[in-house]
Amino acid sequence: MSGAITRRNFLATMAGGVAVLASGPAWAGRAQPARQRIASLIGEAATVLTVAQRIDVISKALIGSPYRGHTLIGSPRRAERFVLRDDVFDCVTFCETVLAAALAREPAQFETQLRLIRYKDGEIDWRARNHYFSDWCANNVANHVCRKLLLPGSETIDKRLTFMRGLGPRQVSMTVLSRDALIDNRALLATGDIIGFLSQRPGLDYFHTGFVVVTGEGRLMLRHAAKSRGRVLDQPLPRFLADNHAQAVTLLRVKEPATMASVT
């Protein structure tokens, strides 16, 4: 894979170098201000000890940002472009942007982190993009960005995916937790955990994703880019589950960046 992130250029970037990008990043819209905002957020969070705390700081700063879908560029017939935005988000690009900024301890690392999170092996190609959230989970566990959060009651289910045109049907296995088991095990959740909501629609794996936030009073909140609300916001997680008839979820916990040195 000519566009893949190798161990050598990934570690060079983590050490303060600049990785070679297969396609120049497309800072859509306010390109220079966007770079500056991301750099500012990384700087604000740099002194925070844990990656979960940095996720909280950065995601909170983006509350109120408008929702916009279909901002990524590429298709089976159109060359993929590496799009970076800080001004508008859908649920997945919000999680990706926050996570990449939280893992980057300096601005020069942000683009490499985002590539690794968005694309299998960091390869800028439409077919390497994590179109299904089940692919997003599997690839970001494989590259040591996240680990599965297995709470009591977790189980594995299989589903046939046919939703994405151009990818063809596939069978996937997903580790899920029922809504009731999630609430029963709420004390085991932490701010910064990534949550995906299982879809009941044939051919689709998940319908939404966001970050778990545990307030000082112990309330469970969902911080996400909501199409229905048109912006990034916090909502009570139990209410979101009920309103959207969500029956099961998948949970990931982000690893500390030091563990990412094993990416090849």
N, C-alpha and C positions, 0 to 999 in steps of 0.2 A: 504494500500500500504506500504509494509515493507521498500521500498527504497525511500519513499517520504520524502521531507524536511518538518519537523514539525515546528510549530511556535517556540517551545522551542529551538531546535538546530539551527534554522536559526538565531534567535536573539542572541544566544550565540556566533555564529560566527561573527555577526555584531559587537558584543561587544569585539571582539578580541579572542574568543574561537575558537575551531576547531570542525567543524561538522563531524559526523561519515558518511563516504561514503559507500553506499551499495556495490559498486565495486571499487576497487582501481583505481585511475585515471591512464590512460596510457599516460604518457608524451612521445609521439612518437619522434623518431629521437634523437635530442640533448637534452635529458631529463634535466640534471642539468643546462646547459646553457639556456634552454628554461625557466625554473623557474626563473633564474636570470634575463633574459631579461624582462619577465613580471613584476617581482618585481621592476626592474629599471624603467620601463615605469609608473607603478603605483606611484612610488616615485616621478618621474619627474612631474606628473600631480597632485599630492596630494595637492599642494599649490594653484592650480587654483580654482577659486570660484565656477563655475557652472559645472554641469555634461556635458552640451553641449561643453563647453570649454575644458574639459578633453577629450571628444571624439575627438575633433579636434587635440589636442596635441598628443594623442596616435595613432590615425589613420594616421596622417602625418608621424610619426616616422616609420610606417610600409610600406610606399610607396616604391615600388621597390621589395617587397617580391614576390617570385614566386607564380603563380597560380597552384593549384593542386586540382583536384576533387577526390571524393570517399576516403577521408582520415578517415572517421568515421568507426567504427568496430561494426558490428551487422547485423542481418537479421532475418526473421521469424524463421530460423532454427539455427542461430548462436547467442550465448549469446552476449548481448550488452556490450561494454566496453566504459568507459568514456575517450575519447581521447582529449588531450590538445596539441596544437601545436602553436608555434610562428613563424615557419619558412616558412610554405606554407599555402595557404588558397584557398577556393572557396568563392563565393560571400556571402553565408550565414555564414560560419565559420569565415570569416573576420569580419562581423558585430557582431557576437556573442562574439568573443574574445575581440574586441575593447570595446564593451558595458560592458562586465563583468569587464574589467580592469578599465573602467571609473567609474563604480559604486562602485568598491572596494576601500576603502580609505586606505587599507593596504593589503599586499600580501596574508595574511591568509584568506581573504574574497573572493579571486578571484575564487577558485574552486566552492564554494557554489553559487556564483553569476552565473557562467557559467552553472551549473546544472539547476538552476531555469529558465534560459533563453532558454536552449536547449530542456528541457524535461518538459512535463506537470507535475506539482506538484514536479518537481525535481527528479522524479523517473527514475533511469537508466534502461531503458527497451526499446527495439526496438519500440514497439507499443506506448510508451509514447513520443518518439522523435517527434519533429515538422517537419515531412517530407514535408508537404505542407506549403508554406509560409502563406497561409490563417490560418492554425493552429498556426503558429509562431505568427502571429499578434494577433489572438484571445486569446491565452494563455498568451502572454506578456502584453496584456491589462488587462486580468483577474487577473494576479498576481501583478498588479500595477507597473510594470517596465516601461510601456509606456501608452500613451493615444492616441486615434484617433485624428488626426489633420483634422478637418472638415472645409474645405474652401468653399466659395461660389461656387455652382455648384456640390457639392458632391452628389452622389446618391448611392443607394444600388442595386446591381445586384445579381442574383443567377446563380450558375453554377454547373453542375454535374461533379465530379472528378472521373476519372478512371485510372489516369496515374500510380500510385504507385501499383505495384504488392504486394499482401499480405495484403493490407488494405481494399480492397473491394470498390465498388462505394459509393459515398456519395454526398449529396447536401450541398453546402455552400453558405452563403450570404457574399458578400464583399462590403465594402464601397469604391467607386472609384471616381476619378476626371479625367475628360478628359484632354488630352494634352493641348488643347487651354486654358481651365480654369486654369490649373497649371501655364502656362506662364502669364496669365492675373493677377493671384494672387501671383506673384513672390515676392512681397514686404512682404508677410506674412510668407514666408519661413525663416528658420534659420539654421545656421550651426549645424550639429548633428542630423537633422531630418532624419528619416529612410524612404526610398522610395522603394516601390515594383512596378514592371512593369507588368501590366496585360498581360497574354498570350492570343493570339487568337487561340491557338492550342486546339482542342477538348480534354477534359479530364484533362487539366492542368490549374491551377489558375494563377500563375505568372512565368515569365521566368528569372527574375533577381532581385537583390536588391543591395542597397548600401547606402551611406550617402550623404545627401545634404551638400554642402559647399558654403557659400556666401562669395565672396571675398570682400576686402575692397573697391573695385570699384563697387560692386553690381552685379558682374557676378555670374551666377548660375553654379556650377560645381558638378559633380558626382564623389565621391571618392569610388572606388570599386575594387574588385578583378575580373579582366576581363579575361575570358578564351581566347578571341580572341587576346588579347595583351600579355597574358602569365604572367601577374604580377598585383600588386596593383598599381593604378595610379589615377590621376585626369583627367577628361575629361569634356568639356563643356556639361552641361546637355541638352540644346536644340539640340545640334548635336547628342548626344546619342539617344534622342527620335526620331529624324528624320532618322538616320541611321538604327535603329532597328524597324522602323515603329510602335513604341509604341503608342497606341491609348488612354490609360488610366493608371493611377497609383493609388496606395494607399499610404497614408502618416501617419506616426506615429511620435509623439514627446516623447522623453524620459523624465520621471519624475525625480525629484531630489530624491536621495536615502532616505531621511528622510521619504518619503511617503511609503517606502517599509516595514515599521514596521507593516503594517496591513496584511502582507502575513500570511496565516495560513497553 
